[in-house]
Structures are given as C-alpha cells and as structure tokens.
C-alpha cells in the first residue's frame, strides 16, 4: 500500500538529529560549486556515521551509538508565510506518483499507489519550515562547523575571522535566530579544511592545516580532499545521491535586517493568537489564513535553487566519497560524541543539585493549592505566562532529555521527559508540558519496550490534546500527530493512527487536512481485521475535496479515482455521481480532455437517482467534453444512448417486398429474436425442416448436418465471419438504452464499417452502403431498437465497427461514433484465440437469390379448410437455380399437383429450375393438419434452392416464411362404427356420423353444405346401402346424422371410396386428397373418414365459396349391430349398448327405422316411436336412480338435441334399485321431420353417490333412429 519509504525509527532519528550549523568561506563554496553543490548539500548524503561510537548515559553506563548529524547553513532561516506556502505547494505539485499495485480486500481488488512521496515531501517540508521554540531544544544548534579551503588566500586568517563572527553571534543572540543550545561553552565549535585536488596536490595544504590543529586542537580539526576526478575523463553512470536531498531540503536565506522581530515571532507562535493583517509578525504557514490558489509555482529563487535537472558530483571520485564518509565519521567520534558526553555529565550534575527547588514562589504556591489540569475552566493560562530562566531546573532537565534523545539514549531520555513533564504539569506550563509528553511518547516508542506501548499512546494523545486545547497552537499539534501516527503504524495500530490524523483535519487549512485525511484512508485500508475499505473510500473522497479546495486538482483527481474503485457498481449511485462529475470537472480544468471524457461518459451511461435538472447539467458537460475531444483531433466517441453489445443481432435473411403486385405477400424471412424461449423453439423447428430438406436432396451424402443460421446473436457461435453476397443487404438490430431522466435525440444514425479487398475500389468509401435514420428519440429511462441495413458493394472482408450519429442537446449538437463490440453469452464456448465475429462478413461476388411471394393467403382458417394459393418464384440473383424444394411445418399440409415428396409428405420437390431473372407461378393448396385443434397456429414454409454452379459458395440457400393464423372450429363431428352380422360372406360395418355446426361469422352464409363423404382404407369401401338426409345443409347450431355401411374387400387395396351428398358441383371445388398421417393405417382395424363441406362467402362475393375437408381416424370395434332390423325385448344381448364403468347400467330398445308417410319433410304431421329403457344396478349396494327424459331439463349438453323431436309424457323418473335389480321404463319419442336422430343424447341417467347425483351416461355411445 501507499507507505513511507523510511521506517518510523529512521524517520524519528532523522527528524531529531543533532543540528550543527555550518559557516563556510567563499573558497569552500567555490570548491563545491564545481560539482553544482553547496557544502551543506555536498555532505548531506553522508551525514550519518557508519561506525559505532561509545557514550555514557547519565547513569554512567556505556552505550554504542551511530549518530546522525543535521548540517545546516548558518544563514538559513525559516521562510516567511507566503514563501512557506509555496514550499508546501511545490512539495505536492512536484510529486505525482503514478505507479500502483493491486490490493485485495475481500472480494474487491483495487489499485493503490506503492508509496506516497507527496506526503513524505509535504511532511519533511512541514518539519523544516517550523520556527525553533524556546520550550524545546531539539531544533537548536548544538555546534558549529567552520570550514575554509585551499582556494582561500589565507585560510588560517579566514578561519579566525569566521570564528570571531560565530562567537559574536552566539554571545549576542538572545531572542534572535538562529537558536543555540546554550551559551558558548556548551556549543561545539569544530574546524574543517577542504582541499581541491583539481587545483593542486593535497600536500600544499598540509602546513595550513597543521597550523589550524596547533591553534584549535587536534580533536576539533578535520581535513577533506575532493575533486579528484578529471572532468575530461568520461563520467561514471552512477545514481545521483544528492538529488533526493536537493528536492527536499529548504534553504531560505535572507539578510538580518529583513528578519522580523524574533521575540514577536516566538510570542505569536507560542500563544497561537490570531494576528492582524498589519502586524509584521510571520505566523506558521498552516495558520487559518485563506489559501491563495495562485501560489502553486513559487517564483522565489531560493525555492527553485538547486532543484534543476543538472548533474552533481562530476568531479568526485570514489575516493572522494570515501573521504566524505570518513570526514563525517571522524567528526562524530572525535568531536560530537565526546561533546555530548561532556554536556550530559554537566547537565546531570546541575539537575541533581537543583532537584526539588521550585522555580519561584508562584510555582510553589500552584503546586500546593492549584488545580492543574490542561483545559480546566478557570485555568486557561497563556503558554507564555510562565517563563523559565535558562538555568532553571525544569529547562536543564528538558535539555538533558533532548540531548539523550538526539544522541540515541532513549531510555534515559524517557526518564528525563517523564520527570520534566511532572514539573511542567505542576507549574501549569502547558506548552512545555505538551512538548515533554510528545517527546516522552517518542522515547517510549524508540526504546522498543512492549510495556511502554500503552504509555506511548496515552502521552501522544494528551500532548496533541494539550497543544490544541490549552495552547491553542495547531502547528505543534500537527507535528505531534505526524510523529505519533508513524509510531502507531509501526506498532500495527492503524485504527488509532487514523483517529489522530482525522482529528487534526479542520477548516483552518485545506492542504493539511487533505494530506492527513488521505493518510487516514490508507490506515483504514491497512487495518488487519477488518479491512475497512468503505471508510477508506469515504475519507479518500474527503481528501479529494480538500485537495480541490487547496487548488491541487491532480491530487484531488487521484483521490477520487481511488475512491471510485470502491464505490463503482455498488448501488451507491449518488456517491458515484459526485465522484465522476468531480473528476470530469477537474480534468477539464487541468486540460486532461481524455480523463474528463471518460469520467463524464461513465456518469451519463449509467442509471442514476439524480433529478432531471441535475442530469441536464451532466449532459451539457458531457457534450462539451466530446467537443473538446474532437477539437484536439481525437474521434468523438459517444457513450449515450448505450448500445448493448449482448443484444446486437445480425439478420442475414432480409425479406424484400414484391414490387410487381401490392396484393402479394412476400416471404417473411426469419424474424429478429424477441423471446428467448420462443427463439429456441423456432430455431429448432427451422433446423428440423432444413435437415429434412438436406437429407432429401443429398440422400446419404450428408454425414454431419449443421443448420444454417439466419440471425446472429449472443447465443450463436460466431467464431468465423458470415458469408454474404454482394448487393444483398444485411440487417443490424441494435438495442439503445437511455439511462437518463431526460429525453435523448439522435440525428442521421448510420453504420460505420471497414473493408479489406484484393480488388481495387474506385471510390474508397463506396465498398458498402448503410441506411440512415434521420431522427431517433429515446424517452427518459427507456429502451428501443433500431434496424440499419448494410449493403456491400465490393467483394472482400467487411467489418461493421461503429454507430455514427449526431447527439442533440438544447442549443448545441455534437457528431460522434459509438463503437459496436459484440459480447458473447457466457455459455457459448470460445477458445483463447477466438472472438465474437458477429459483425464481420465475407462478401462473395455472386449467388442465386430466390424471391418468394404468395397470393391467396388468409389470416383466419376454418378447421379443415382447403385454401388455394399461388406461389410466385423469381430468381433475382446472378446465378441459376438448379433445384427448389419446399418443406412445410407439421401443423399444416401443402398439396401441389405433380410434385415429388418424401414419405411423410413434408418435403415437396417443386421440380423447378430458374435462370437469372426468370419467374414461375405454382398453384398449391394449404390445409390445416387434421390433428390441429382450433386456436392460433403459425404456418412455416422453408424453401431450399441449390446453386446452379456447384463450385460456388454457398451450395444452397434458404427462404423462410412464417404466417400466423387463427383456426376456427367449423363443426363438431362424432363417428361410431359397429360390425353387423347380416352378411355371411363378407363382414359389413355400420358407420354413424353425427355432425353439429358451430356459430359462423356474419360474412358467411347461415348454413354449411356437406357435399361428399369418402372412406380411405385398405380393407373397407362404402357401399350403396346407406341412409342419407335429403338436405345435406346444416344451419348454425344444428346437427345431422348420417348412417352408412362399409363392406370388406376380398383383397387389401389402399383406395378411397366416395359418396356424393350433393348433386351440384363447382369448377373451383378441390379434388379429394389424403392428409399426412403420423403412421400407416392398420390393414383391417383402421380407416380414415373424409367429410367434404363448403360455405358461401356472401360478404365478399356472391360466387366466393370456402371449401374444407375434415377427417376422422376410426377403428373397427368388436360389437355387432344391424341396419334395418327391429330390436325386441327378447333380443337384449344382441342390441345392448352398455356403460360398464358406472354402477348403473342402462339400455335403449327401439326400431332402427321408422317411416313418416307424409311426402313433405316440413308438414305438421309427426311420427311417434315407442322406446324401452332398461335400468340395471350392477353394484352390491342399493342405488337411488333418477332418469330425465325432458330435453329442456338436460344439464349435460342441451344443444345436441335437435328441435325436430322430443319425448312425450312424463319427463322425470326416480327409482330405488336393490343390488343387481333391473327395472324397465317405457317412453315415447315424437319426430316432426325426416332424418337421423341420436336418442341417447336426449336422456340422462343419474345415480346418487355420496349424497350427490352422478351422471351415468357414456358420451361415446349413441342410439340412432332413422325416420324416412
């Protein structure tokens, strides 16, 4: 994750390294300037000792240390407010780190920076620009290094003059900058001599150096040789060790008279009071002063000096770098460590001698009677109200603690800080108290003592709180937070570190709040259990907002980008909208056109809960971002409306209208997929028909059948380009979605494509022609589809790439494209090198093209209706068609004279070959299958035609036609067959046909006419012995019965025997034909009865007629019956019609024929027939029986009783039948006209079962009487 490059221990050691001032002669800077460096920067990379030294702690115990030294130019001063702010802005602006690493938290993986150099730079800058305070001594100089060089005219004299100046500065420096650790005896003065080997040999400088040692002592004088590298020799390509320090060091220098009064500065900083604009006191850069957004690129030469991209150390050899390391090591071991040891001993003695002595009467009184609590009401004492003298016990103890801490004696430092903080607490010196707590916390951390971790947390919290509440001085509270957070992170306490960082964010400084909130977010992300990625994202948003206020748009964008990875696709739409819109605005201000376009594109192409007015603003900014893209020369890529790549469909079979006649119906082709379930069924149906056609035409040559795909979608395997023909259009169906709450308008919508061809193209952009939609409007939160046609004009490879259109917005418009990228379904397998090539096509030069249209098709059919149609065929292609074969779906039957067909009569060979531009009409008849019930059905026809040139692709092509129809029920037909025994040689059958007409539309006549009945069988034929009604017409809701006899053939012969019911014939009457059967008829037991009928269409034409044929597949039963034989009571067994599955068995006994002697069938005279009903209780329990012989009271189906007969006399009978008892009931039936009547339909027998009467009738049984 984004962590600092240094660990907390090294960071604290570098922050509180002993500070040594450096005073140099002009010759020293001349020597260093040859390497583009100053002496302080020259020695900076080597300022930590590489050898261990020994020092005694206050208790006298020796300890090994490797101290570091902070060398600073003696003329360096903390910068004023405006310059310091420029340093802060420079630190962040110059560090934009783009390298990221994936970080996994749960199921979420996000990219975060490997490190945060901008924070390290800001933190280092913050710690360097602080003014040294009198309540602590870590930022006071403990020594001074005076340097002269061999280039000086008189090095010894120059050294003496500089020494005198430094001595005067230390002696007269009360309340002035720089700050010193104490009076002159406690300040280490060391002397150095630097020799330039590029000018002369080092031996020439030895006399002057010996004179220095004789004057100032051997232990305080050091010699350094540099510039041994010949500049004429090629330089070594080594990393520049000075560059990181040059970019992070602050060296602000100014004349003494320009420095503000240090006393006022100190008082203002310690008191934390808000200064007036006229007060000439420089407060801390993070004081509550509004940030100036224009201060981003500092112009002060002190800021930019030394940071140019130049080479450093060109004249330093490897021996010179070793000399620099040795120079620092000798200074630390010979001068610095002994001096620190001497100071520690001296301060320890002073503290011991003054232990228990109060500073003043005031402090003694406070210790006895005062209530000392930081921030206690009534005790708000100014931090500067208590001033300690320089030799006071409390300050001497603080000095001792600081010395131990700077040199690395952390246990001794912790004990001293702990003692000092009690004294400061007792005196109410809250600034000193907070400082002691801060350093005690750091010392506890550096001791690496697990028992002091709790103290470390408590002291750090109290120090920060005291700085904020009692001292009201945020700069030191911020410093304490920066140091404490590193300690907490070093101990793995990321939650505590985040709390401290968040607490220091406030309204007084946006820049400080931004960097601290960002670091707090990383702490949440680095928490072990749990990983609080939502808090991470939230605080990243807060940091981005504060960066934006501080005018650091780059860092603000980075924070928003990192937060968006968490909020993306989590249904936090409002948060996503805010992030994306802010990124878009920042990118526009930073001239990052592409970033702004990407953010705003993601904003508008997703659903949102924003109000329409807000989305209008989003849409305007999005249009502007697209315009900016086009202005910079990039293509304007549009993201709205959204084209769904999964739902892109390609229609390869385009239906073309018949321009010869508007009355013709053009073959529909295959439709776009609208319902997944329906598509699977439809695709399977077409595939089965095609397979039958392929096997019919190719016989046994087909090993593996692959169906032709008419529509390419996400569920088809599109691993290779589809083959299309030059000049034939293909349709692209695209679903467009408008996610906004405002309407979106598009103009001039067309397709873009790319073309690769071996043939030269006269006009480069004419390889294909796309249709254009002039205007498309999408309503808010809606989807709609568009269909665009693409017609190839050249042979080659054609690829549809994008959708081109003009996006309209109120007052403006932008033209652009939207790339079309097909997305396959997850269940369709693709290998690693395969892609979805749904929009890629291979254009061939020529192929036959069959155009099919129809005349005579209707939307509404009657069940069994025979529809004469004409199929119009035309070859619009450039090649001949050698064969045309037609297949029909099994819910309809197609009849064409003199056409070959397969065994199932599904495939018909039209026997037609067409040359280019040749046409032919084929008459045909369409008939709904006799197995199809009434309702909605679709007629599907598949035309298969082969290429006249067998070497050309494709070998065959298809034309599909789907025609939805509504099948109406013309009548209901019931057929029963009984064997009769009145023939001795050949068996005969009695066939009873009952037909009832249903309600007809108003456009048809009121009556249906039966004009023929035929029997299709292998063993049976209709004979002349039959009963036929004189009038074969049936009015609406009437029924008719026909009694016929069939005789058995001597030899099996599949034939049709036909009986005419009407003597009137018409020329348009269809000839009889046999329907398609699922299986062949049995030799003896099965036959097919064909009833032919016709209606007159009186609405459209007086001569228009509708013909139909209905079928009934019947089986021969084993029971016997006769025609014309009288049935008496003595022959019960031979005439029984029994229902065996009910407890009550009943039988009707009557004559089969009765003669009405009236000549007219419509007179008022009637004939009465006696009928006997026998009831039998076949159960072992008594049964209550009810008999209804009244047609008007029947509950089962009154409509089947004709109005030309009725029962006479009593109509309701009730009996109590004992087990196996029978009962006879005598009835009379009266008939008013000639005809055949089913008496069984006029009676109901019910038995009482479980207190409810249950019908005992069997609907399959009938009892027919013929009235002549």
Secondary structure, DSSP 4 states (H G I P E B T S, - for coil): --B-SS-HHHHHHHHTPEEEEEEE-HHHHHHHHTTT--HHHHHHTT-B-SS-EEEE-TTS-EEEE--BEEEEETTB----HHHHHHHHHHHHHT-----EEEEEETTEEEEEESB-HHHHHHHHHHHHSSPP-TT--TTSEEEEEEEEETTSSSHHHHHHHHHHHHHHHHHT-TT-SSPBSSSGGGSEEEEEEEEETTTS-GGGGHHHHHHHHHHH-GGGEEEEEE--S-TTSPPP----TTHHHHHH----B--GGGS--HHHHHHHHHHTPPPPTT------TTSS----TTTTS---HHHHTT-SS----TT--HHHHHHHHHHHHHIIIIIIHHHHHHHHHHHHHHHHHTTT--S-HHHHHHHHH----TT-TT----TTSS---TT-HHHHHHHHHHHHHHHT-HHHHHHHHHHHHHHHHHHT-HHHHHHHHHHHHHHHHHTT-GGGHHHHHHHHHHHHHHHHHTS--HHHHHHHHHHHHHHHHHTT-HHHHHHHHHHT--TT-HHHHHHHHHHHHHHHHH-SSS--HHHHHHHHHHHHHHHHHTT-HHHHHHHHHHHHHHHTTTT-HHHHHHHHHHHHHHHHHTT-HHHHHHHHHHHHTS-----HHHHHHHHHHHHHHHHHHHHTT---B---SEE-STT-EEE-S-----SS-TTSEE---PPPP--HHHHHHHHHHHHHHHHHHHHHHHTT--SS--PPPSEE-TTS--SSPEEEETT-EEEEEEEEEE-SSS-EEEEEEEEEEEEE-SS--SSGGGSEEE--EEEEEE-TTEEEEEEEEEEE-SSEEEEEEEEEEEEEETTEEEEEEEE------TTS---TT----TTEEEEES----EEEEEES--SEEETTEEEEEEEEEEE-SSS-EEEEEEEE-TTEEEE-TT-EE-TTS-EEE----B-TT-EEEEEEEEEE-TT--SEEEEEEEEEEEEESSTTSSPSEEEEEEEEEEEEE--EEEEEEEEEESS-SSS-EEEEEEEEEE-PPPTTB-SEEEEEEEEEEESSEEEEEEEE--S--EEETT-EEEEEEEEEE-SS---EEEEEES-S---TTPPPP-PPPPSSPPPTTTEEEEEEEEEEEBTTT-TT-EEEEEEEEEEE--S-B--SS----GGGTTTT----TTSSEEEEEE--SEE----S-TTSS--EEEEEEEEEEE-SSS-EEEEEE--GGG-SS-GGGS-TTEEEES--EEEEEEPTT-EEEEEEEEEE-SSEEEEGGGG-EEEEEETTEEEE---TT---EEEE-
